[in-house]
Amino acid sequence: MVLHVPEPMLAAPAAVLPMAGVAYEAKWDGYRCLLARHPDGRVELRSRRGTALAVAFDDIAAAALRDLPEDGVLLDGVM
């Protein structure tokens, strides 16, 4: 099985925010990061612009390798 890591969705300005069925979370500071735990044992952390972040956040990469499911998982969040 190959884990496909999509390009992250980018925020876009809006004149009016939709209110029904949508949740919002403010991003105050930090890095937007995609974390992929691939089935072959690789862990990939990259910024929304594609910068590799695994070396800078090696403790997070090690925890992902140790604690996330071996069959692959993709997380999108802020670090």
Short mmCIF file of the C-alpha atoms (twelve columns), coordinates in Angstrom:
data_MODEL
# 
_entry.id   MODEL 
# 
loop_
_atom_site.group_PDB 
_atom_site.id 
_atom_site.type_symbol 
_atom_site.label_atom_id 
_atom_site.label_alt_id 
_atom_site.label_comp_id 
_atom_site.label_asym_id 
_atom_site.label_seq_id 
_atom_site.Cartn_x 
_atom_site.Cartn_y 
_atom_site.Cartn_z 
_atom_site.pdbx_PDB_model_num 
ATOM 1  C CA . MET A 1  0.000   0.000  0.000  1 
ATOM 2  C CA . VAL A 2  1.280   3.461  -0.910 1 
ATOM 3  C CA . LEU A 3  0.132   6.426  1.156  1 
ATOM 4  C CA . HIS A 4  -0.732  9.401  -1.058 1 
ATOM 5  C CA . VAL A 5  0.152   12.707 0.629  1 
ATOM 6  C CA . PRO A 6  -1.973  15.450 -0.966 1 
ATOM 7  C CA . GLU A 7  -1.036  19.092 -1.295 1 
ATOM 8  C CA . PRO A 8  -2.426  21.031 1.683  1 
ATOM 9  C CA . MET A 9  -5.437  23.255 1.213  1 
ATOM 10 C CA . LEU A 10 -4.574  26.914 1.650  1 
ATOM 11 C CA . ALA A 11 -6.681  29.499 3.400  1 
ATOM 12 C CA . ALA A 12 -8.435  32.078 1.268  1 
ATOM 13 C CA . PRO A 13 -9.985  35.408 2.266  1 
ATOM 14 C CA . ALA A 14 -13.779 35.598 2.390  1 
ATOM 15 C CA . ALA A 15 -16.108 38.556 2.762  1 
ATOM 16 C CA . VAL A 16 -18.591 36.451 4.758  1 
ATOM 17 C CA . LEU A 17 -17.936 33.275 6.716  1 
ATOM 18 C CA . PRO A 18 -20.385 30.401 6.327  1 
ATOM 19 C CA . MET A 19 -22.058 29.609 9.645  1 
ATOM 20 C CA . ALA A 20 -23.957 26.343 9.166  1 
ATOM 21 C CA . GLY A 21 -22.086 23.059 9.582  1 
ATOM 22 C CA . VAL A 22 -18.600 24.582 9.700  1 
ATOM 23 C CA . ALA A 23 -16.072 24.731 12.544 1 
ATOM 24 C CA . TYR A 24 -13.203 27.222 12.717 1 
ATOM 25 C CA . GLU A 25 -9.910  27.190 14.539 1 
ATOM 26 C CA . ALA A 26 -7.653  30.225 14.775 1 
ATOM 27 C CA . LYS A 27 -3.980  29.735 13.928 1 
ATOM 28 C CA . TRP A 28 -2.101  32.030 16.255 1 
ATOM 29 C CA . ASP A 29 1.462   30.935 15.565 1 
ATOM 30 C CA . GLY A 30 3.472   27.906 14.532 1 
ATOM 31 C CA . TYR A 31 3.976   25.774 11.451 1 
ATOM 32 C CA . ARG A 32 1.213   24.221 9.366  1 
ATOM 33 C CA . CYS A 33 2.419   20.664 8.935  1 
ATOM 34 C CA . LEU A 34 1.387   17.477 7.172  1 
ATOM 35 C CA . LEU A 35 2.636   14.369 8.966  1 
ATOM 36 C CA . ALA A 36 2.599   11.076 7.072  1 
ATOM 37 C CA . ARG A 37 3.385   7.720  8.689  1 
ATOM 38 C CA . HIS A 38 3.935   5.550  5.592  1 
ATOM 39 C CA . PRO A 39 3.355   1.762  5.621  1 
ATOM 40 C CA . ASP A 40 7.019   1.208  4.622  1 
ATOM 41 C CA . GLY A 41 8.148   2.811  7.911  1 
ATOM 42 C CA . ARG A 42 8.995   6.294  6.644  1 
ATOM 43 C CA . VAL A 43 7.768   9.339  8.513  1 
ATOM 44 C CA . GLU A 44 7.388   12.554 6.555  1 
ATOM 45 C CA . LEU A 45 6.742   15.988 8.035  1 
ATOM 46 C CA . ARG A 46 6.436   18.878 5.614  1 
ATOM 47 C CA . SER A 47 5.219   22.432 5.636  1 
ATOM 48 C CA . ARG A 48 2.384   23.701 3.470  1 
ATOM 49 C CA . ARG A 49 5.053   24.920 1.031  1 
ATOM 50 C CA . GLY A 50 6.728   21.515 0.897  1 
ATOM 51 C CA . THR A 51 9.674   22.183 3.218  1 
ATOM 52 C CA . ALA A 52 10.877  19.012 4.947  1 
ATOM 53 C CA . LEU A 53 10.463  19.417 8.720  1 
ATOM 54 C CA . ALA A 54 11.360  15.943 10.062 1 
ATOM 55 C CA . VAL A 55 14.960  16.911 10.892 1 
ATOM 56 C CA . ALA A 56 13.878  20.045 12.778 1 
ATOM 57 C CA . PHE A 57 11.172  18.119 14.658 1 
ATOM 58 C CA . ASP A 58 12.902  14.761 15.050 1 
ATOM 59 C CA . ASP A 59 11.160  14.081 18.376 1 
ATOM 60 C CA . ILE A 60 7.758   14.317 16.652 1 
ATOM 61 C CA . ALA A 61 8.967   12.112 13.796 1 
ATOM 62 C CA . ALA A 62 10.238  9.515  16.295 1 
ATOM 63 C CA . ALA A 63 6.933   9.578  18.213 1 
ATOM 64 C CA . ALA A 64 4.987   9.148  14.951 1 
ATOM 65 C CA . LEU A 65 7.116   6.146  14.007 1 
ATOM 66 C CA . ARG A 66 6.678   4.633  17.467 1 
ATOM 67 C CA . ASP A 67 3.005   5.427  18.154 1 
ATOM 68 C CA . LEU A 68 1.036   5.748  14.909 1 
ATOM 69 C CA . PRO A 69 -0.514  2.796  13.034 1 
ATOM 70 C CA . GLU A 70 1.912   0.865  10.846 1 
ATOM 71 C CA . ASP A 71 -0.535  0.646  7.936  1 
ATOM 72 C CA . GLY A 72 -0.255  4.410  7.331  1 
ATOM 73 C CA . VAL A 73 -1.818  7.588  8.613  1 
ATOM 74 C CA . LEU A 74 -1.924  11.229 7.505  1 
ATOM 75 C CA . LEU A 75 -2.344  14.118 9.954  1 
ATOM 76 C CA . ASP A 76 -2.765  17.819 9.170  1 
ATOM 77 C CA . GLY A 77 -2.178  20.304 11.930 1 
ATOM 78 C CA . VAL A 78 -0.192  23.123 13.490 1 
ATOM 79 C CA . MET A 79 2.988   22.609 15.467 1 
# 
